Amino acid sequence: LLPKHLTPRSVAVVAESYGMVDLCTELETECEYTRGVLSTMEARELSESVLSANRWGIGWDRKLSYPTLTQSTEDYLVLADNSLATRSAIREQDKIFLLTLHPSEVVHWVGCESDKLPATAVRCS
């Protein structure tokens, strides 16, 4: 019953946000929809094309001491070894954290307590 450009998963995300429980239940049985985190994070080499569209680097706002999402290679970026570097200081073998953000999701920075991650945490592959 869905138009070809809409997938059951994309409809389920919207239905869930509007509280349409019955529709979500029906879609779960039809397409095995799960409420897991759809965005992914990985360590990748920095190139001009890697930070575009829905791919974001994890940056660091030095004034606020807070993480940010950035597509600018001029910002401070968090490297895979958890150090900070600007584009000019990143060596060829260094990798940055790259978040591929699913269009249905929103990023919220949540602090972790000791070794416990939030249930909605994006885990690095």
N, C-alpha and C positions, 0 to 999 in steps of 0.2 A: 503493500500500500504506500510505500515511501517513494518520492521522486528519485530518479537515478543518482542525482548529485548529493543526496542525503544518505548517510549510512545509519544503520540502527545505533551505532555507538555515539555518533554526533547528536542524534535526537535524544538518546538516553541522558547525555550530559545536561542538555537544556531542560529536559523533563525533570531531572533530579533537582536542578536549581530552582524550578518553579514549584516543587513539592508534589509533583504528579506521581504519587506512589504506585498507583495501579498500572500506569503506563510503564514505569520503570520495571515493575515486576514482570509485565508481559514481554518487554524487550530483553530482560535477563534470560527468560526461557527461550526466546527466539535466537539470540546471538551470543549467549553466555557473556553478557556485559558484566564487567567487574568494575568496582569503584577504586581500583588501584591508581597509583600515580602513573601518568602516561608520558610525562617528560623524562628525558634521560640526561645524564651527565657523564662525560668521559674526559680523559686527558688526551689532548691532541696538539700537534705542532701548530704554531701560529703562522697563518698566511693571511694575505689581504682578503681572500674570498671566504675564509672560514667564519668570520663574524658578519653574517648577513642573514636576511630573511628571519627565520625563527631560531637562529643560533646566536647565542650570547656568551660573551666571556664574563667570568666573575671578576669584577673590578673591586677597587677599594677606594672609598672616599676618605682621603687623608684628613680633611677638616673635621668630619663627623666621626671618624674611626668606625666606619660602618660598611658592610659589603654592598655592592651595587651590581646591576647588570649593565653591561656596556657592549657596544659594537664599535667603539673607537679604539684603535690601536695606540692612541696617544695617552690613554688613561693608564693608571697603575693596574696591572693584571695579577691575579693570584695564580702562581705557578703550581704545578702538580706536587711539588715538594713543600707547598704552603708558604713559600716566600713571595715577596712582591717585587715586580720589576716593570719598568717601562719598555716600550718597543725597542729602544736603542740598547737596552741592557740585556734583552733576551737573547740567549745563545741558540745556535741552530739545534742543539740536542734538547733544549728546554721544551716542556709541554705546558700548556695552559689548561685550566678547567673550562670545558665548553658545555654549556647547557643548551640542549635542543628542547625548546619550550613548546609543548602541545598547545594548539590554539584555544582549547577549552579550559586551560588552567591559568591561574594567577600565582605569582610568586609572593610568598610572605616569608620574611626572615624570622626564624624562630630560634631562640637560644636553646642549646642542649644542656641537660643536666647530667653531669658526670659522663657515664657511658650509655645513656638512654637517648635514642633518636626519636623524634616525633613520628607518629604513624604515617604522616603524609610526606616524610622526607624523601628527597630525590637522592638515590644512592648512585655512586659513581661505579661505572662498569670498568 
